[in-house]
Amino acid sequence: MKPDVGRLLEVAVGHLMGETVPMIGRAYGHSVYEQSNVGVLGMMLLAVRHEHERAAARRVEENQELRRMFARAGTVVGAGDVSERLAAAAEAEDTDLTVSALEESNAELRGLLIELHAAVEEIDSPEARTLEEEIWRELAASTRRRALPTLGDT
Amino acid sequence: MADDSAGADGASGLESRLAAYLAEKLPDASDVRVDGLERIFGGASRETYRFVLRTHRDGEDESRRLILRRDPPGSLIETDRAVEYAAYRAFYGTAVPVPEALWLEEDGNRLDYPFFIMEELAGLQSSAQAAAPHAAKLTPQKWSILGEISKADPAALGLDNVMAAVAADECWQRELSYWENEIDRHELCPQPIARAAIRWLRRHPPPPAQRVSVVHADYRTGNYLFDEEGTIRGILDWEMAHLGDPLEDLAWGLNPVWQSADGRVGAIATREEAISIWEEASGLRADPEALHWWELFSSVKGQAIWVSSAKEFTDGKNQDLILALAGWLMGNRQDRAILAAMGHHVS
């Protein structure tokens, strides 16, 4: 689909910030609520541009990482309900690549990650500590995947 | 959603209804008018408007710049406006500078939602960019004023009548449970980082508070006003104020999400400066382990606020874009802060 979504949003932000925001300022003053609100809208559209580009990729990557981890985690937490659900989640695949479907499976996997993390914290074994470190690395990676550099990410 | 451009007496007639309310409150004045009513950006838990009150009294025309703080249809955080109003009234005229609070109206029929009115501290600044050039002058004021809040006697201020009592050894549990519950109620997707932090906080409780103090609970850049000389003229946004451990306030001010790129807390001070000034002004000690607990807690609380902002926006209760921005930008920054506080860094 041309023009690209990213280009369309760039132009839209250009109109908003270059024309609409100054126009509101000239008409109503430069500190009015509406001017600030349109400025935030411009920032949000830049973020949307960034998110649009990566939305499916980051969810697919994260879901794959979580499933790989879950496949190895069952032996650490031992037999039981959590272990069975970890195994089932590890074997699943994302067949619907729409962002909403990927988001839904990501939420299920992250919910299971919380359960796994809490369970591992209670286990006193070297394997548990290794898995715990792996979980923290994944949580750091998940934070990096969600960063929005266009909004001044630090 | 309530009208944003209420000036010129927009569709809801907010200007004229506000004038009618004020005329009742000022029975000895005539020709009571409200001019230039306009909404101020920010303040997602209250709608904030500035206006000029014009009256005729004792043969003289008078005017005063005022602020209207009105509950929105949906709020970033659910707060008690009566407590906020009481905090302004209690600290007015003390070493903690605040604007004069004038009228509280809890009847939602007058202006669609409950509200209160206070004086406007006009022409002042509060952003991080504006604060940075005045860092040397603002730093001792900002952290010593916080020390004064921590030192103040809630009973002497009359705030023990409006703020819920809490024992020194229960402050942490009450706050942690409250904000965990906010995440439970409002999360739109799982929060594995905040949940890990909550588990750690419960396994490693802090010592009892050195004293139970008034906690402002949102003491940060953006919530204080200073003049062009760098003198702080007002501490604002007491909407989350409560009784609790004073380290909660210190930790919130140190939260990494308010830091500048060079690591200065609140964009003006080094961490060591801020703590030292607060300790001297409050007469309290910031035990490093206890402070660490409260700093990690402050990031959980922050995440609860950003989660709630995303929920409010998504549900359509409050479609102020600042809520969406908070959900996207601040939520990610807060996760980074939690990870760092727990010894795990995002490369």
Chai-1 contact restraints between the chains, C-beta under 6 A:
chainA,res_idxA,chainB,res_idxB,connection_type,confidence,min_distance_angstrom,max_distance_angstrom,comment,restraint_id
A,V32,B,E38,contact,1.0,0.0,6.0,A-B,restraint_1
A,Y33,B,D4,contact,1.0,0.0,6.0,A-B,restraint_2
A,Y33,B,R39,contact,1.0,0.0,6.0,A-B,restraint_3
A,Y33,B,F41,contact,1.0,0.0,6.0,A-B,restraint_4
A,S36,B,F41,contact,1.0,0.0,6.0,A-B,restraint_5
A,N37,B,L321,contact,1.0,0.0,6.0,A-B,restraint_6
A,V40,B,L321,contact,1.0,0.0,6.0,A-B,restraint_7
A,V40,B,L325,contact,1.0,0.0,6.0,A-B,restraint_8
A,L41,B,L321,contact,1.0,0.0,6.0,A-B,restraint_9
A,A107,B,C189,contact,1.0,0.0,6.0,A-B,restraint_10
A,A107,B,P190,contact,1.0,0.0,6.0,A-B,restraint_11
A,R110,B,P190,contact,1.0,0.0,6.0,A-B,restraint_12
A,R110,B,P192,contact,1.0,0.0,6.0,A-B,restraint_13
A,G111,B,P190,contact,1.0,0.0,6.0,A-B,restraint_14
A,L113,B,P192,contact,1.0,0.0,6.0,A-B,restraint_15
A,I114,B,P190,contact,1.0,0.0,6.0,A-B,restraint_16
A,I114,B,P192,contact,1.0,0.0,6.0,A-B,restraint_17
A,I114,B,R195,contact,1.0,0.0,6.0,A-B,restraint_18
A,H117,B,A196,contact,1.0,0.0,6.0,A-B,restraint_19
A,W136,B,H344,contact,1.0,0.0,6.0,A-B,restraint_20
A,L139,B,I193,contact,1.0,0.0,6.0,A-B,restraint_21
A,A140,B,L339,contact,1.0,0.0,6.0,A-B,restraint_22
A,A140,B,H344,contact,1.0,0.0,6.0,A-B,restraint_23
A,A140,B,V346,contact,1.0,0.0,6.0,A-B,restraint_24
A,T143,B,D335,contact,1.0,0.0,6.0,A-B,restraint_25
A,T143,B,R336,contact,1.0,0.0,6.0,A-B,restraint_26
A,T143,B,V346,contact,1.0,0.0,6.0,A-B,restraint_27
A,R144,B,V346,contact,1.0,0.0,6.0,A-B,restraint_28
A,R146,B,N332,contact,1.0,0.0,6.0,A-B,restraint_29
A,A147,B,N332,contact,1.0,0.0,6.0,A-B,restraint_30
A,L151,B,L329,contact,1.0,0.0,6.0,A-B,restraint_31
A,T154,B,A261,contact,1.0,0.0,6.0,A-B,restraint_32
